């Protein structure tokens, strides 16, 4: 029989569905020669075989077929003696079920997320959020199913697996990074098992997972002119402001210390203005989480500043409440030398002795400033741990400490002191 | 034997199966007492469909979900019917049109319809994209139906059942005559199909919608769950009301005969106006990220409303200090509303005549009557309520709060704040 002709780009993931199905079914499918997207699919001849002008389209001796899943089904059924369509009516129904699920719940949402990031649609944050949420729901359902099934239907590859894997391929190769997919381990296992099957590998080649989410393009281009404009404005300000301040600081610092300048002042400028955060913290009385804490994370510059947790090493000593409170109060007073470079919260925790003392500190720079460690003897009484803000549990702990949230780690607060 | 279909009675995706069952002579019954949001959340249901969506068909061999897959199963259950063909190419075309109908028509109708039910955010660019894509799909379908009575072959197939059910949602809820009249073959096809006895039995009499459903306020529904929670908390607060009432009475009786400002009788709002005023005043840098974002976090679209005002007689504003004095006077006279309002007035332009435009936040859903009555400046301006679901208007609000320049292409002579 003459080979079937597929009109599509060679790297079109929707055409992979047909080509892989053809491998399993033993059918020969060839690409239309010289197919050019945007040109070949706009000709009157093409629109005759698919009036909506989309690809892929399969030419057969009996006439053309469009819609990629329909094409794949046709190719699969062309030779009746294969298991791609299951061996019973209920298996057929389940194959159709997962084909549609894959197209409507997974592929549609991957495309809604991915297309704006490659400039093929407007970037709208609420639409992206909805698509990611729907995709997670779908992958969660798929993960549940694959927890107890090797393949989607039955005990061997079916057309449902071919179509599902091609749809997932678009996501895994371009936008679904490891931190996203690791929530769905059975989907991961399933995907990598399938794409490494010989018939898949022959068509798709070696697959690698995306290492980063593509940046939003559509929003960047219009904003670039603004940035270049703003930069020009910022430069004169920086230069003009720096000159007069320098002599002042030298005079101030030379008296108490031999150092000419605090090393923190030599760091690259940070978009975060510490005084702004302190004012927001002080002035927000209600809706604290929605206003102050959200404002904090909007302001926070993880390159110019770092966050630290500290735990008192000798909590068993804290048997008298006012002594404990005085100790913490003294610590904050001695930290005054870092007022320009730090913000802190110290919590005294527990309703009965011994009281625990734990704190959260924000410091300029990526380390606890050396002059603070040198000058303030309280520092060595605490265990210091840098906050990993990509860890949601740690981030929430930061929020709770800023907010004086109770109960804190299951206990009431005796007091909460703020350094600002 | 009767198969059990889990879905609500009026679900158009269930109609696909019920109509297919009529044609194929299969008995399908709706699950009794099915309640959306309840029945599809049970562990038993999620076992049948882990994503928890409807419809789901229970069969002796196990459950099936995805409405087209269910319809296919029912259509094939008795082999000897015309819903599928005996030829491979016809079956491929049936699959083709089923998928086209779901991906190109139904998906776009849903993108247009769901935001109007409040089940999705209303985003104008998405609506425009869906409208354009739907027209493209209708055009393709219209072209095909110009030379075909049915989608495939010479009688009703499953493709026709599924396509007609998808179109039914559009025609009955969303697609008015002025939209569909561009696609006369689709119209002819749709009305022919829905009047077939097996369709009419399930769908009943079909009428085309006469208007497009309006967009509900985008902020209303997401805020509803929050409201139900604070309500029980608010009740004890009401006990505190008698005290302020007594205090308020002597204050108000002196200037006005009314015992109490009607705005104080409104349901409590979660927005505390003084908190916004403080945030506005105290935020010096990163204004957009802190103050403006804080504003939208605080904003309660049920307890407050936003208004744009445009001065009606800008051609009079030929002297800058006179214009500024006029606006300053307006704000002074608005002092009577200080507890209930926040405002920004911009004087726009680098040369005469200057334009005066403003943004105001008022307690309640209308401009307060006592303000209109007492403050004669109000009638010198055109007032337009802000549609916060319109991103353009929302951005204009942001710019006015921020004193953004250039404002509508022009520099600002001054920006005054009422707070």
Interface residues (C-beta under 8 A of the other chain):
Chain A: X50 X51 X52 X53 X60 X62 X63 X65 X66 X67 X69 X70 X71 X73 X74 X77 X78 X88 X89 X90 X92 X93 X94 X96 X97 X98 X99 X100 X101 X103 X104 X105 X108 X121 X122 X124 X126 X127 X130 X137 X138 X140 X141 X142 X144 X145 X271 X273 X276 X279 X280 X283 X284 X285 X286 X287 X290 X291 X294 X295 X298 X299
Chain B: X49 X50 X51 X52 X59 X61 X62 X64 X65 X66 X68 X69 X70 X72 X73 X76 X77 X87 X88 X89 X91 X92 X93 X95 X96 X97 X98 X99 X100 X102 X103 X104 X107 X120 X121 X123 X125 X126 X129 X136 X137 X139 X140 X141 X143 X144 X272 X275 X278 X279 X282 X283 X284 X285 X286 X289 X290 X293 X294 X297 X298
